[in-house]
C-alpha cells in the first residue's frame, strides 16, 4: 500500500512544484525492477548493471522507496538504502531527467531519514561525486556534512565525498 507524503516529511523544507500531499511513496522491491531500471538508465551518468539493481532490490536489509504523483503514474524518482546496525546507508538517489527540479529527491530523502529515525537509526551515511554539485547542495541542505574524501574514486576520475548526519 502506498505511503503518503504527510506521514514523514519533517527533516527539512523542500520547495516542490507538486504539492507534497499528492505524492505517493512506494516500497520498492524486485517486482519494481523495470521501473527502477528505466529511471536509473535515464537519470544516472554511470548506471548500475541489471544484476546490481536486481540484487539490491531483493536485499534483506533493503529500505527502498520510490515516489510517484499518482497511483497510476510512473516512478518519478527512487532512493535505494539499507538499514544496518542502527545506521541508514544511502546507496542511490535518482530522479528521472524529465522530472527533475520538482522536489522529488528532497521528498524521498526526507522520507527515508524520518523513517530510518523512527526505526531506531541514529546516523545516515552516503557517498557522492564531488562534481555532482546539485546532489552535494541537496545533501548539505538536508544536514549532511563531509566526513572524508576519496581521490579519483569513480571510473571517470571524479573524487568522492563521504557525507553523514545524525538522525
N, C-alpha and C positions, 0 to 999 in steps of 0.2 A: 504494500500500500504506500502511495506517495506521502512524503512528509512535507508539510507546508513551511514556507519561509518564516512565518511568525513564531515558530517554535523555538528558534535558536539564534536569530541574528542579533547578537548583542556585543560582540567583541570589538567592533569598530564601525564607524559610519561609512556607508558606501553610497555614492551618487548613482542612482540607477535610472535608466530611461524606461524600463519596465517596472511597474510597482512591485515591490518585494512580495506583497500578499498574493500576487499572481504566479509566483514561481513555484515549481514543484521540484522538490529534492527527491531523487530516486536512488534507492540502493542498487548498486551495480554488481553484477556477478558474471559468470561465464556466459550466460544466455544473452548478455548485452555486448558481446564481443564485436559484432559487426558495426554497431553504432559507435562504440568507443574507437574502433579502428578507423572509421570514417573521419571522426574529429581529429584523431591522432595524425593521420597522414596529411590531412589538410592544414592542421594548425601547428605542427612541430617541425622545426628545422632538421632534427635528427630523430625521426620516428622510430619507436621500438619495433622489433620484429613481431610477426604474428605469434610466434612461440612465447616471446616475453610477455606480450599482452595477455594471452590466454593463461599463462602460468600465474601472473599477478592477479587476474580477475578471479582465480579459483583458490588463492592463498588462504590458509586457515585464519591468519590474523588480519585479514583484509578489512579495511574500512574505506570502501569506495562509494562515491556519490556522484551523481550527475544532476544537471539542472535542465529543466525544460520550462517553457512558458505555458504549456497546457498538457493535459493527459494525452492528447492526440498528436502533440508536437514532437519533433525530433529532439535529440540531445543537442543542447547548445554548448555545453562545457562539462568537464568532469574533473574530479580530483581522485587520485589514487594514493591511499595512505595505509599504514599499518599501525595498529596499537600493540606496542611491545613493552612489557615491564614498566608500565607507568609513563610511557612516552609515546607521542604521536610522531611518526616518521612520514613525511610527505615526500612521495616519490615523483609525482607528476601532477601538474595543474595545467589544463589545456582548454582553450576556448576556440571554437571554430572561427576562422577568419571573418566570415560573414556576420558573426555575432559579437565581435569584439567591441569594446568601448560601451558596453551596455551594463556593466557591473556584475556580470555572471561570475567571474573569477573571484571578485571580492565576496560575493554572497556565498559561494562554495567554501572559500577559505574560512570565513566567519562561522559558517555552519559546522565545518569539520572541527575547528578549535573549540567551539562551545560543546559539541557532542563529546569530544575527547575529554574535556574537562569534567563533564557530567559522568563519564565512565571512569574517572579517577586518574587520568593522565595529569602529570604535573608540568610537563615541558613538551614543546614541539620543536622538531628539527627539520631542516631541508637543505638542499644544495641547489644553487642556481648559477648559471653562466654570468660572469662579471659584466659582460657586454649586453646582457638582456636587461636593459635599463627599465623598461616598463615593469618587468617582474620584480626587480630589486626595489623599485619605488613602491609597488603593491605590498611587498613583504615588510618593508620599513614602516609603511603606514599602518600595517597590522600589528606592529610592535616587535617585529623581529630585529635582531642586531647581528652583525657579522662577528662570528667567533674565530674564524680562520679562513685562509685562502689556500687554494691548490693551484700552483702554476701549471699552465698548459695542460689542464686536466682533460679537456674534451678533445675529441678527434680533430676538430677544426682549429685547435691550438688555443681556444679561449680558456681563461682561468676560471676556476670555480670558487664561489663564495659559500662557506658553510655558515648557515644562519640558524638562530634559535630564539625562543622566547618562553617565558614562564606562562603557565596557564592558570 
